[in-house]
Amino acid sequence: MVYEALLLAGVVFLAGLLFQVVSDGATNGWLRHAFQAYIFLVIGLYFGGSWRRRGQTLPMKTWKLRLIDANGGRISLRQAMLRYICAWPSLALAGIGIFYALIDRDRQFLHDRLAGTRIVIDSNATPA
């Protein structure tokens, strides 16, 4: 998660810079809420696009992890959106969705269980 956060910081920085240029540096009033929604959308596009395209983000690829659906295939757009939206409260509520994996029969996170996805070791990864 730390590696993911470092990469995500760069994505959010560039997106924020673009917003600042377009909004002429104004982030007060309704623009503040627009900025928050924009960043939420950008992060969602980063994760959703990565999960849908290859089933993994760059940090997941490094750790040889892949996100799949219940049948072992590529996740749907609906699953990607649901997983992303469910991950926010899962993390924000003291990480309860992460700790849920300790009691889950398949050791899956709560947001994976709700979205019908699972993280597996990528058998197609090339050895380092």
C-alpha positions in Angstrom: 0.0 0.0 0.0 2.9 2.3 0.6 4.3 1.7 -2.9 0.8 2.3 -4.3 0.5 5.6 -2.3 3.8 6.9 -3.6 2.8 6.3 -7.2 -0.6 7.7 -6.6 0.9 10.9 -5.1 2.5 11.6 -8.5 -0.8 11.0 -10.3 -2.7 13.3 -7.9 0.0 15.9 -8.1 -0.2 16.1 -11.9 -4.0 16.1 -11.9 -4.0 18.8 -9.2 -1.6 20.9 -11.2 -3.8 20.6 -14.2 -6.8 21.7 -12.2 -4.9 24.6 -10.8 -3.9 25.8 -14.3 -7.4 25.4 -15.7 -9.1 27.1 -12.6 -6.5 29.9 -12.5 -5.4 28.8 -9.0 -8.9 29.3 -7.5 -9.9 26.6 -5.0 -12.5 28.4 -2.9 -16.3 28.1 -2.8 -17.8 25.6 -5.2 -14.4 25.0 -6.9 -13.1 23.3 -3.7 -15.8 20.7 -4.0 -15.3 20.4 -7.7 -11.6 19.8 -7.0 -12.3 17.1 -4.5 -14.7 15.3 -6.9 -12.2 15.7 -9.7 -9.4 14.1 -7.6 -11.8 11.3 -6.6 -12.6 10.7 -10.3 -8.9 10.8 -11.3 -7.9 8.2 -8.7 -10.9 6.1 -9.7 -9.8 6.2 -13.3 -6.2 5.3 -12.4 -7.3 2.2 -10.4 -10.3 1.2 -12.6 -8.3 1.6 -15.8 -5.4 -0.4 -14.4 -7.6 -3.2 -13.0 -9.7 -3.4 -16.2 -6.7 -3.3 -18.7 -4.2 -5.6 -17.1 -5.8 -6.6 -13.8 -3.1 -4.8 -11.9 -1.5 -1.5 -11.1 2.3 -1.1 -11.3 2.8 -1.9 -7.6 0.6 -5.0 -8.0 2.7 -6.0 -11.0 5.9 -5.6 -9.0 4.5 -7.8 -6.2 3.2 -10.3 -8.8 -0.5 -9.8 -7.8 -3.5 -9.7 -10.2 -7.1 -8.8 -9.7 -9.6 -11.2 -11.2 -13.3 -11.9 -11.1 -14.9 -14.9 -9.5 -14.3 -17.0 -12.7 -10.7 -16.1 -13.0 -11.1 -13.6 -15.8 -10.8 -9.9 -16.3 -13.1 -7.8 -14.0 -16.0 -5.8 -15.4 -16.3 -2.1 -15.4 -19.1 -2.4 -12.8 -16.8 -4.5 -10.6 -13.9 -2.1 -10.9 -16.2 0.9 -9.9 -17.8 -1.1 -7.1 -14.4 -2.2 -5.7 -13.1 1.4 -5.9 -16.1 2.9 -4.2 -16.2 0.2 -1.5 -12.5 0.5 -0.8 -12.9 4.1 0.5 -15.0 3.3 3.6 -13.1 0.0 3.9 -9.9 1.9 4.5 -11.3 5.0 6.1 -13.1 3.2 8.9 -9.8 2.3 10.7 -8.9 -0.2 7.9 -11.8 -2.5 8.9 -12.1 -3.8 5.3 -8.4 -4.8 5.3 -8.6 -6.5 8.7 -11.7 -8.3 7.4 -9.3 -10.5 5.5 -8.2 -12.0 8.8 -11.6 -13.6 9.3 -12.6 -14.2 5.6 -12.6 -17.8 4.6 -10.6 -16.9 1.4 -8.5 -14.2 3.0 -10.1 -11.5 0.8 -10.6 -7.9 1.6 -14.1 -6.7 2.3 -14.2 -4.5 -0.8 -13.2 -7.6 -2.9 -15.9 -9.7 -1.4 -18.5 -7.0 -2.1 -17.3 -6.4 -5.7 -17.0 -10.1 -6.5 -13.3 -9.8 -7.2 -10.2 -11.4 -5.7 -6.4 -10.8 -5.6 -4.3 -13.7 -6.7 -0.6 -14.4 -7.3 0.0 -13.7 -11.0 1.1 -17.1 -12.5 1.9 -15.3 -15.8 4.6 -13.1 -14.2 8.1 -13.5 -15.4 10.6 -14.4 -12.7 13.0 -11.6 -11.7 
